[in-house]
Amino acid sequence: TITNNILLLLSNLYRINPKIYELFINSILPENINYEIIPFFSQQKSQKEGGIIDGHIHTKATKIIIETKIAGLDNTKKLINYCKNENPSETNILIHISHSTFDEATIKSINQRIGIYNFNFVSITFSELISSLQEIADEYPFNEELCRLSKDFYYYCISMNLIKNILRIVPCNKSFELNEKYHLYFQPESRGYSNHQFTGIYTAKEVKYIGKVNKVFLAELTKKEKLITEKISGNGEITNEEENRIINTIRNFPEIYGDISKGHIFFLFDDNDFCPTKFKKLTSRGLRKNKYYELKSLLNIENIENSSTLEIAEKLNDITW
């Protein structure tokens, strides 16, 4: 099922735009491998014999083998046999996708053994696949079908537990002071909800805070100043202190930006799990929509589950995006 959905993703990318499909494949390959599917057009092509050709169209013959593994890594002998039994094309690539990657020594060994069959081996994680897809979607922000495809595939990977320890970066230009003061984030209920562990509060070209999501509530403040909540996720019921944070946020949100007294979801962070950071965005465009990162691959931390929010915030200070 997972392999089928990855093939469906790739076929949809090709349907949307063959160049986007080509860019995506190259984004998950090392620099020494160049994948080409776009035809090359030339005129007046000379050759050793037979004169000059008026028009010439050339498309590289390519072959990609995809192997997915939900947990762990495949037997290397099986991977090598895949290449051995194929008739090689001009470009041949074996891509292995799992929760983890083979170590560098094993990757080098596999490449040496399948090199005689004119194959290249690539080992990537599901989170790296998602990150590459999001980066391509960011390059085409006005291609609605591409953006929707990226979002749907992300939700699929979440539902299948293929990616964990997600940092969701959210633009907060209009609400930043309230997010900072009351240690929460809110959004319209209509945007839906996807489970994630961490929220990055973004404004002015950087993530300024990271919060570990403790509880999530759908909230409404009635005209009689009564707060009605419905728990979406988290341990325990809402406390008086948490209710006051939501009420004060609703009261202080500028009316010019809309009414958040109903139909909004509130993500609450504990004080010790809401930490300042400076995760800077270097690319020219600002953040128009949510951005997702898998923290294990982003920070290159093997046991990310054992890291505190403060430790993660400090690690984010040292990198850019």
Short mmCIF file of the C-alpha atoms (twelve columns), coordinates in Angstrom:
data_MODEL
# 
_entry.id   MODEL 
# 
loop_
_atom_site.group_PDB 
_atom_site.id 
_atom_site.type_symbol 
_atom_site.label_atom_id 
_atom_site.label_alt_id 
_atom_site.label_comp_id 
_atom_site.label_asym_id 
_atom_site.label_seq_id 
_atom_site.Cartn_x 
_atom_site.Cartn_y 
_atom_site.Cartn_z 
_atom_site.pdbx_PDB_model_num 
ATOM 1   C CA . THR A 1   0.000   0.000  0.000   1 
ATOM 2   C CA . ILE A 2   2.772   2.448  0.906   1 
ATOM 3   C CA . THR A 3   4.678   1.779  -2.325  1 
ATOM 4   C CA . ASN A 4   1.448   2.171  -4.303  1 
ATOM 5   C CA . ASN A 5   0.833   5.569  -2.728  1 
ATOM 6   C CA . ILE A 6   4.387   6.714  -3.467  1 
ATOM 7   C CA . LEU A 7   3.938   5.643  -7.104  1 
ATOM 8   C CA . LEU A 8   0.621   7.520  -7.150  1 
ATOM 9   C CA . LEU A 9   2.398   10.604 -5.780  1 
ATOM 10  C CA . LEU A 10  5.043   10.409 -8.499  1 
ATOM 11  C CA . SER A 11  2.515   9.858  -11.285 1 
ATOM 12  C CA . ASN A 12  0.506   12.875 -10.069 1 
ATOM 13  C CA . LEU A 13  3.650   15.019 -9.987  1 
ATOM 14  C CA . TYR A 14  4.371   14.015 -13.584 1 
ATOM 15  C CA . ARG A 15  0.785   14.755 -14.604 1 
ATOM 16  C CA . ILE A 16  0.874   18.196 -12.962 1 
ATOM 17  C CA . ASN A 17  4.148   19.102 -14.652 1 
ATOM 18  C CA . PRO A 18  6.934   16.795 -15.946 1 
ATOM 19  C CA . LYS A 19  9.533   19.419 -14.983 1 
ATOM 20  C CA . ILE A 20  8.264   19.466 -11.382 1 
ATOM 21  C CA . TYR A 21  8.457   15.663 -11.332 1 
ATOM 22  C CA . GLU A 22  12.048  15.829 -12.597 1 
ATOM 23  C CA . LEU A 23  12.982  18.447 -9.976  1 
ATOM 24  C CA . PHE A 24  11.499  16.321 -7.208  1 
ATOM 25  C CA . ILE A 25  13.362  13.164 -8.211  1 
ATOM 26  C CA . ASN A 26  16.643  15.085 -8.434  1 
ATOM 27  C CA . SER A 27  16.000  16.638 -5.000  1 
ATOM 28  C CA . ILE A 28  16.198  13.221 -3.333  1 
ATOM 29  C CA . LEU A 29  19.257  12.085 -5.307  1 
ATOM 30  C CA . PRO A 30  22.907  12.858 -4.543  1 
ATOM 31  C CA . GLU A 31  24.551  15.512 -6.695  1 
ATOM 32  C CA . ASN A 32  26.513  12.979 -8.754  1 
ATOM 33  C CA . ILE A 33  23.272  11.544 -10.214 1 
ATOM 34  C CA . ASN A 34  21.375  13.629 -12.764 1 
ATOM 35  C CA . TYR A 35  17.880  12.377 -13.617 1 
ATOM 36  C CA . GLU A 36  16.459  13.721 -16.896 1 
ATOM 37  C CA . ILE A 37  13.087  13.094 -18.524 1 
ATOM 38  C CA . ILE A 38  12.593  16.333 -20.456 1 
ATOM 39  C CA . PRO A 39  13.428  15.859 -24.165 1 
ATOM 40  C CA . PHE A 40  16.431  17.733 -25.556 1 
ATOM 41  C CA . PHE A 41  15.717  19.477 -28.869 1 
ATOM 42  C CA . SER A 42  18.476  20.450 -31.292 1 
ATOM 43  C CA . GLN A 43  18.891  21.551 -34.900 1 
ATOM 44  C CA . GLN A 44  21.632  20.986 -37.425 1 
ATOM 45  C CA . LYS A 45  23.178  18.127 -35.456 1 
ATOM 46  C CA . SER A 46  26.398  16.931 -37.011 1 
ATOM 47  C CA . GLN A 47  27.541  13.307 -36.992 1 
ATOM 48  C CA . LYS A 48  30.587  11.352 -38.075 1 
ATOM 49  C CA . GLU A 49  28.884  9.915  -41.161 1 
ATOM 50  C CA . GLY A 50  25.748  10.754 -43.109 1 
ATOM 51  C CA . GLY A 51  25.850  14.534 -43.067 1 
ATOM 52  C CA . ILE A 52  23.997  16.967 -40.792 1 
ATOM 53  C CA . ILE A 53  20.629  16.117 -39.226 1 
ATOM 54  C CA . ASP A 54  18.048  18.911 -39.595 1 
ATOM 55  C CA . GLY A 55  16.206  18.204 -36.344 1 
ATOM 56  C CA . HIS A 56  17.047  15.929 -33.408 1 
ATOM 57  C CA . ILE A 57  15.042  15.049 -30.261 1 
ATOM 58  C CA . HIS A 58  16.670  12.991 -27.522 1 
ATOM 59  C CA . THR A 59  15.204  11.643 -24.274 1 
ATOM 60  C CA . LYS A 60  17.392  9.734  -21.850 1 
ATOM 61  C CA . ALA A 61  16.357  6.155  -21.158 1 
ATOM 62  C CA . THR A 62  15.891  5.870  -17.382 1 
ATOM 63  C CA . LYS A 63  14.833  3.226  -14.905 1 
ATOM 64  C CA . ILE A 64  13.972  3.655  -11.194 1 
ATOM 65  C CA . ILE A 65  13.397  0.812  -8.728  1 
ATOM 66  C CA . ILE A 66  11.627  1.798  -5.477  1 
ATOM 67  C CA . GLU A 67  11.762  -0.353 -2.349  1 
ATOM 68  C CA . THR A 68  9.902   0.721  0.806   1 
ATOM 69  C CA . LYS A 69  10.278  -0.662 4.315   1 
ATOM 70  C CA . ILE A 70  8.022   0.457  7.166   1 
ATOM 71  C CA . ALA A 71  10.515  -0.455 9.878   1 
ATOM 72  C CA . GLY A 72  14.148  -1.412 9.681   1 
ATOM 73  C CA . LEU A 73  16.216  -1.977 6.557   1 
ATOM 74  C CA . ASP A 74  16.114  -4.530 3.767   1 
ATOM 75  C CA . ASN A 75  18.580  -7.326 3.178   1 
ATOM 76  C CA . THR A 76  21.335  -5.923 0.946   1 
ATOM 77  C CA . LYS A 77  21.552  -9.132 -1.102  1 
ATOM 78  C CA . LYS A 78  17.901  -8.732 -2.096  1 
ATOM 79  C CA . LEU A 79  18.525  -5.135 -3.201  1 
ATOM 80  C CA . ILE A 80  21.537  -6.154 -5.273  1 
ATOM 81  C CA . ASN A 81  19.527  -8.923 -6.956  1 
ATOM 82  C CA . TYR A 82  16.899  -6.370 -8.005  1 
ATOM 83  C CA . CYS A 83  19.545  -4.607 -10.079 1 
ATOM 84  C CA . LYS A 84  21.118  -7.815 -11.316 1 
ATOM 85  C CA . ASN A 85  17.847  -8.984 -12.859 1 
ATOM 86  C CA . GLU A 86  17.083  -5.723 -14.691 1 
ATOM 87  C CA . ASN A 87  18.087  -4.777 -18.209 1 
ATOM 88  C CA . PRO A 88  20.027  -1.529 -17.638 1 
ATOM 89  C CA . SER A 89  19.032  1.756  -19.260 1 
ATOM 90  C CA . GLU A 90  21.051  4.930  -19.705 1 
ATOM 91  C CA . THR A 91  20.266  6.017  -16.114 1 
ATOM 92  C CA . ASN A 92  19.393  3.410  -13.467 1 
ATOM 93  C CA . ILE A 93  18.523  4.199  -9.843  1 
ATOM 94  C CA . LEU A 94  17.521  2.032  -6.869  1 
ATOM 95  C CA . ILE A 95  15.781  4.097  -4.140  1 
ATOM 96  C CA . HIS A 96  15.252  2.600  -0.678  1 
ATOM 97  C CA . ILE A 97  12.744  4.435  1.576   1 
ATOM 98  C CA . SER A 98  12.304  3.665  5.277   1 
ATOM 99  C CA . HIS A 99  12.240  5.239  8.764   1 
ATOM 100 C CA . SER A 100 16.051  5.166  8.775   1 
ATOM 101 C CA . THR A 101 18.851  5.073  6.226   1 
ATOM 102 C CA . PHE A 102 21.712  2.686  5.623   1 
ATOM 103 C CA . ASP A 103 25.023  3.865  7.033   1 
ATOM 104 C CA . GLU A 104 27.570  5.390  4.652   1 
ATOM 105 C CA . ALA A 105 29.771  2.289  4.562   1 
ATOM 106 C CA . THR A 106 26.839  0.062  3.542   1 
ATOM 107 C CA . ILE A 107 25.647  2.546  0.907   1 
ATOM 108 C CA . LYS A 108 29.167  2.651  -0.550  1 
ATOM 109 C CA . SER A 109 29.359  -1.144 -0.559  1 
ATOM 110 C CA . ILE A 110 25.976  -1.524 -2.299  1 
ATOM 111 C CA . ASN A 111 26.920  1.070  -4.925  1 
ATOM 112 C CA . GLN A 112 30.172  -0.763 -5.646  1 
ATOM 113 C CA . ARG A 113 28.344  -4.068 -6.113  1 
ATOM 114 C CA . ILE A 114 25.521  -2.731 -8.296  1 
ATOM 115 C CA . GLY A 115 27.837  -0.450 -10.269 1 
ATOM 116 C CA . ILE A 116 28.642  -3.343 -12.592 1 
ATOM 117 C CA . TYR A 117 24.941  -3.316 -13.568 1 
ATOM 118 C CA . ASN A 118 25.081  0.459  -14.175 1 
ATOM 119 C CA . PHE A 119 22.876  1.181  -11.129 1 
ATOM 120 C CA . ASN A 120 23.113  3.855  -8.406  1 
ATOM 121 C CA . PHE A 121 21.767  3.243  -4.894  1 
ATOM 122 C CA . VAL A 122 20.034  5.912  -2.774  1 
ATOM 123 C CA . SER A 123 18.809  5.488  0.819   1 
ATOM 124 C CA . ILE A 124 16.343  8.076  2.196   1 
ATOM 125 C CA . THR A 125 13.729  8.363  4.964   1 
ATOM 126 C CA . PHE A 126 10.020  9.099  4.638   1 
ATOM 127 C CA . SER A 127 10.625  12.441 6.364   1 
ATOM 128 C CA . GLU A 128 13.271  13.378 3.776   1 
ATOM 129 C CA . LEU A 129 10.779  12.492 1.040   1 
ATOM 130 C CA . ILE A 130 8.181   14.776 2.645   1 
ATOM 131 C CA . SER A 131 10.684  17.625 3.119   1 
ATOM 132 C CA . SER A 132 11.753  17.469 -0.527  1 
ATOM 133 C CA . LEU A 133 8.125   17.525 -1.665  1 
ATOM 134 C CA . GLN A 134 7.353   20.554 0.511   1 
ATOM 135 C CA . GLU A 135 10.394  22.436 -0.773  1 
ATOM 136 C CA . ILE A 136 9.291   21.836 -4.375  1 
ATOM 137 C CA . ALA A 137 5.755   22.984 -3.484  1 
ATOM 138 C CA . ASP A 138 7.221   26.147 -1.911  1 
ATOM 139 C CA . GLU A 139 8.936   26.943 -5.209  1 
ATOM 140 C CA . TYR A 140 5.525   26.887 -6.932  1 
ATOM 141 C CA . PRO A 141 3.255   28.595 -4.353  1 
ATOM 142 C CA . PHE A 142 0.546   29.422 -6.910  1 
ATOM 143 C CA . ASN A 143 0.210   25.859 -8.189  1 
ATOM 144 C CA . GLU A 144 -2.786  24.901 -6.079  1 
ATOM 145 C CA . GLU A 145 -2.883  21.276 -7.219  1 
ATOM 146 C CA . LEU A 146 0.774   20.766 -6.281  1 
ATOM 147 C CA . CYS A 147 0.268   22.372 -2.864  1 
ATOM 148 C CA . ARG A 148 -2.794  20.209 -2.244  1 
ATOM 149 C CA . LEU A 149 -0.889  17.079 -3.296  1 
ATOM 150 C CA . SER A 150 1.954   17.928 -0.896  1 
ATOM 151 C CA . LYS A 151 -0.495  18.474 1.964   1 
ATOM 152 C CA . ASP A 152 -2.458  15.265 1.254   1 
ATOM 153 C CA . PHE A 153 0.684   13.147 1.094   1 
ATOM 154 C CA . TYR A 154 1.876   14.630 4.382   1 
ATOM 155 C CA . TYR A 155 -1.433  13.722 6.049   1 
ATOM 156 C CA . TYR A 156 -1.182  10.208 4.606   1 
ATOM 157 C CA . CYS A 157 2.304   9.729  6.080   1 
ATOM 158 C CA . ILE A 158 1.061   10.995 9.452   1 
ATOM 159 C CA . SER A 159 -1.930  8.616  9.383   1 
ATOM 160 C CA . MET A 160 0.354   5.666  8.580   1 
ATOM 161 C CA . ASN A 161 2.819   6.673  11.317  1 
ATOM 162 C CA . LEU A 162 5.596   6.970  8.728   1 
ATOM 163 C CA . ILE A 163 6.876   10.241 10.191  1 
ATOM 164 C CA . LYS A 164 7.058   11.236 13.864  1 
ATOM 165 C CA . ASN A 165 8.232   14.139 16.047  1 
ATOM 166 C CA . ILE A 166 6.789   16.727 13.695  1 
ATOM 167 C CA . LEU A 167 7.557   20.439 13.999  1 
ATOM 168 C CA . ARG A 168 4.723   22.433 12.461  1 
ATOM 169 C CA . ILE A 169 5.762   26.014 11.705  1 
ATOM 170 C CA . VAL A 170 2.859   28.466 11.621  1 
ATOM 171 C CA . PRO A 171 2.872   32.134 10.492  1 
ATOM 172 C CA . CYS A 172 1.739   34.381 13.383  1 
ATOM 173 C CA . ASN A 173 2.240   37.949 12.166  1 
ATOM 174 C CA . LYS A 174 -1.148  39.167 13.442  1 
ATOM 175 C CA . SER A 175 -1.204  37.219 16.705  1 
ATOM 176 C CA . PHE A 176 2.447   36.931 17.717  1 
ATOM 177 C CA . GLU A 177 2.220   39.042 20.883  1 
ATOM 178 C CA . LEU A 178 -0.732  36.983 22.135  1 
ATOM 179 C CA . ASN A 179 0.991   33.698 21.227  1 
ATOM 180 C CA . GLU A 180 4.060   34.860 23.131  1 
ATOM 181 C CA . LYS A 181 2.157   36.121 26.184  1 
ATOM 182 C CA . TYR A 182 -0.323  33.274 26.652  1 
ATOM 183 C CA . HIS A 183 1.784   30.355 25.363  1 
ATOM 184 C CA . LEU A 184 -0.665  29.090 22.780  1 
ATOM 185 C CA . TYR A 185 -1.543  29.066 19.091  1 
ATOM 186 C CA . PHE A 186 -5.010  29.259 17.535  1 
ATOM 187 C CA . GLN A 187 -6.495  28.669 14.102  1 
ATOM 188 C CA . PRO A 188 -9.948  28.416 12.469  1 
ATOM 189 C CA . GLU A 189 -11.659 25.062 12.932  1 
ATOM 190 C CA . SER A 190 -12.188 24.961 9.151   1 
ATOM 191 C CA . ARG A 191 -8.462  24.318 8.621   1 
ATOM 192 C CA . GLY A 192 -8.848  20.925 10.257  1 
ATOM 193 C CA . TYR A 193 -6.467  19.250 12.660  1 
ATOM 194 C CA . SER A 194 -3.498  16.950 12.191  1 
ATOM 195 C CA . ASN A 195 -1.583  15.465 15.083  1 
ATOM 196 C CA . HIS A 196 1.890   16.967 15.635  1 
ATOM 197 C CA . GLN A 197 4.217   17.174 18.619  1 
ATOM 198 C CA . PHE A 198 5.695   20.672 18.273  1 
ATOM 199 C CA . THR A 199 4.547   24.079 17.003  1 
ATOM 200 C CA . GLY A 200 6.933   26.741 15.752  1 
ATOM 201 C CA . ILE A 201 5.700   30.331 16.228  1 
ATOM 202 C CA . TYR A 202 6.928   32.231 13.158  1 
ATOM 203 C CA . THR A 203 7.116   35.947 12.400  1 
ATOM 204 C CA . ALA A 204 9.610   38.326 10.761  1 
ATOM 205 C CA . LYS A 205 11.476  35.607 8.862   1 
ATOM 206 C CA . GLU A 206 12.203  33.318 11.803  1 
ATOM 207 C CA . VAL A 207 10.694  30.858 14.244  1 
ATOM 208 C CA . LYS A 208 10.893  32.766 17.524  1 
ATOM 209 C CA . TYR A 209 9.358   30.138 19.825  1 
ATOM 210 C CA . ILE A 210 8.876   26.394 19.797  1 
ATOM 211 C CA . GLY A 211 6.133   24.852 21.917  1 
ATOM 212 C CA . LYS A 212 5.426   21.218 22.717  1 
ATOM 213 C CA . VAL A 213 1.697   20.684 22.253  1 
ATOM 214 C CA . ASN A 214 0.159   19.709 25.605  1 
ATOM 215 C CA . LYS A 215 -3.588  20.013 24.986  1 
ATOM 216 C CA . VAL A 216 -5.796  20.979 22.045  1 
ATOM 217 C CA . PHE A 217 -9.319  22.392 22.454  1 
ATOM 218 C CA . LEU A 218 -12.101 23.684 20.262  1 
ATOM 219 C CA . ALA A 219 -13.322 26.767 22.163  1 
ATOM 220 C CA . GLU A 220 -16.184 29.251 22.121  1 
ATOM 221 C CA . LEU A 221 -16.627 32.329 24.314  1 
ATOM 222 C CA . THR A 222 -20.345 33.118 24.596  1 
ATOM 223 C CA . LYS A 223 -21.835 36.604 24.845  1 
ATOM 224 C CA . LYS A 224 -22.276 35.939 28.575  1 
ATOM 225 C CA . GLU A 225 -18.481 35.446 28.850  1 
ATOM 226 C CA . LYS A 226 -18.782 31.699 29.409  1 
ATOM 227 C CA . LEU A 227 -16.069 29.573 27.802  1 
ATOM 228 C CA . ILE A 228 -17.260 26.320 26.221  1 
ATOM 229 C CA . THR A 229 -14.526 23.864 25.251  1 
ATOM 230 C CA . GLU A 230 -14.326 20.500 23.541  1 
ATOM 231 C CA . LYS A 231 -11.103 18.543 23.936  1 
ATOM 232 C CA . ILE A 232 -9.483  17.340 20.716  1 
ATOM 233 C CA . SER A 233 -6.302  15.851 22.167  1 
ATOM 234 C CA . GLY A 234 -4.083  15.857 25.258  1 
ATOM 235 C CA . ASN A 235 -4.044  14.426 28.761  1 
ATOM 236 C CA . GLY A 236 -6.415  15.711 31.418  1 
ATOM 237 C CA . GLU A 237 -9.232  18.229 31.390  1 
ATOM 238 C CA . ILE A 238 -8.790  21.960 30.906  1 
ATOM 239 C CA . THR A 239 -7.643  23.857 34.004  1 
ATOM 240 C CA . ASN A 240 -8.826  27.283 35.206  1 
ATOM 241 C CA . GLU A 241 -5.445  28.735 34.251  1 
ATOM 242 C CA . GLU A 242 -5.728  27.343 30.703  1 
ATOM 243 C CA . GLU A 243 -9.286  28.661 30.389  1 
ATOM 244 C CA . ASN A 244 -8.105  32.138 31.390  1 
ATOM 245 C CA . ARG A 245 -5.350  32.050 28.786  1 
ATOM 246 C CA . ILE A 246 -7.861  31.254 26.043  1 
ATOM 247 C CA . ILE A 247 -10.368 33.867 27.290  1 
ATOM 248 C CA . ASN A 248 -7.711  36.595 27.456  1 
ATOM 249 C CA . THR A 249 -6.491  35.715 23.972  1 
ATOM 250 C CA . ILE A 250 -10.004 35.975 22.551  1 
ATOM 251 C CA . ARG A 251 -10.653 39.292 24.326  1 
ATOM 252 C CA . ASN A 252 -7.388  40.868 23.232  1 
ATOM 253 C CA . PHE A 253 -7.267  39.731 19.615  1 
ATOM 254 C CA . PRO A 254 -7.815  42.847 17.418  1 
ATOM 255 C CA . GLU A 255 -11.327 42.924 15.984  1 
ATOM 256 C CA . ILE A 256 -9.945  44.260 12.704  1 
ATOM 257 C CA . TYR A 257 -8.518  40.782 12.018  1 
ATOM 258 C CA . GLY A 258 -11.752 38.943 12.731  1 
ATOM 259 C CA . ASP A 259 -13.746 37.264 15.478  1 
ATOM 260 C CA . ILE A 260 -12.066 34.299 17.185  1 
ATOM 261 C CA . SER A 261 -14.681 33.874 19.932  1 
ATOM 262 C CA . LYS A 262 -16.057 30.761 18.207  1 
ATOM 263 C CA . GLY A 263 -15.054 28.210 15.598  1 
ATOM 264 C CA . HIS A 264 -11.370 28.215 16.589  1 
ATOM 265 C CA . ILE A 265 -8.961  25.530 17.781  1 
ATOM 266 C CA . PHE A 266 -6.451  26.405 20.534  1 
ATOM 267 C CA . PHE A 267 -3.121  24.595 20.963  1 
ATOM 268 C CA . LEU A 268 -1.800  24.974 24.524  1 
ATOM 269 C CA . PHE A 269 1.834   24.719 25.642  1 
ATOM 270 C CA . ASP A 270 3.107   24.306 29.208  1 
ATOM 271 C CA . ASP A 271 5.419   27.063 30.460  1 
ATOM 272 C CA . ASN A 272 8.470   24.782 30.560  1 
ATOM 273 C CA . ASP A 273 7.699   23.498 27.053  1 
ATOM 274 C CA . PHE A 274 7.457   26.908 25.364  1 
ATOM 275 C CA . CYS A 275 10.995  28.044 24.603  1 
ATOM 276 C CA . PRO A 276 12.536  30.934 22.651  1 
ATOM 277 C CA . THR A 277 14.625  30.106 19.604  1 
ATOM 278 C CA . LYS A 278 15.950  31.729 16.415  1 
ATOM 279 C CA . PHE A 279 15.316  29.342 13.558  1 
ATOM 280 C CA . LYS A 280 15.912  31.758 10.689  1 
ATOM 281 C CA . LYS A 281 14.375  31.545 7.201   1 
ATOM 282 C CA . LEU A 282 16.940  32.578 4.591   1 
ATOM 283 C CA . THR A 283 14.930  32.171 1.399   1 
ATOM 284 C CA . SER A 284 13.484  35.347 -0.105  1 
ATOM 285 C CA . ARG A 285 9.769   34.657 0.336   1 
ATOM 286 C CA . GLY A 286 7.993   34.921 3.657   1 
ATOM 287 C CA . LEU A 287 5.961   32.029 5.056   1 
ATOM 288 C CA . ARG A 288 2.480   31.977 3.528   1 
ATOM 289 C CA . LYS A 289 1.273   28.645 4.927   1 
ATOM 290 C CA . ASN A 290 2.248   25.982 7.411   1 
ATOM 291 C CA . LYS A 291 5.615   24.284 7.050   1 
ATOM 292 C CA . TYR A 292 6.409   20.842 8.449   1 
ATOM 293 C CA . TYR A 293 9.727   19.317 9.530   1 
ATOM 294 C CA . GLU A 294 10.573  15.944 11.028  1 
ATOM 295 C CA . LEU A 295 12.910  16.875 13.882  1 
ATOM 296 C CA . LYS A 296 14.996  13.716 13.872  1 
ATOM 297 C CA . SER A 297 16.255  14.321 10.325  1 
ATOM 298 C CA . LEU A 298 16.233  18.129 10.637  1 
ATOM 299 C CA . LEU A 299 18.488  18.178 13.708  1 
ATOM 300 C CA . ASN A 300 20.274  14.881 13.044  1 
ATOM 301 C CA . ILE A 301 19.442  13.605 16.534  1 
ATOM 302 C CA . GLU A 302 19.008  9.833  16.789  1 
ATOM 303 C CA . ASN A 303 17.032  9.789  20.083  1 
ATOM 304 C CA . ILE A 304 14.942  12.914 19.565  1 
ATOM 305 C CA . GLU A 305 12.258  11.485 21.882  1 
ATOM 306 C CA . ASN A 306 14.627  11.947 24.828  1 
ATOM 307 C CA . SER A 307 15.349  15.622 24.052  1 
ATOM 308 C CA . SER A 308 13.632  18.411 25.999  1 
ATOM 309 C CA . THR A 309 11.911  21.309 24.251  1 
ATOM 310 C CA . LEU A 310 14.699  23.600 25.456  1 
ATOM 311 C CA . GLU A 311 17.366  21.335 23.937  1 
ATOM 312 C CA . ILE A 312 15.485  21.305 20.621  1 
ATOM 313 C CA . ALA A 313 15.123  25.109 20.709  1 
ATOM 314 C CA . GLU A 314 18.861  25.485 21.271  1 
ATOM 315 C CA . LYS A 315 19.638  23.132 18.376  1 
ATOM 316 C CA . LEU A 316 17.368  25.177 16.092  1 
ATOM 317 C CA . ASN A 317 19.468  28.260 16.877  1 
ATOM 318 C CA . ASP A 318 22.362  26.678 14.990  1 
ATOM 319 C CA . ILE A 319 20.603  25.986 11.668  1 
ATOM 320 C CA . THR A 320 18.619  27.865 9.017   1 
ATOM 321 C CA . TRP A 321 15.976  27.007 6.442   1 
# 
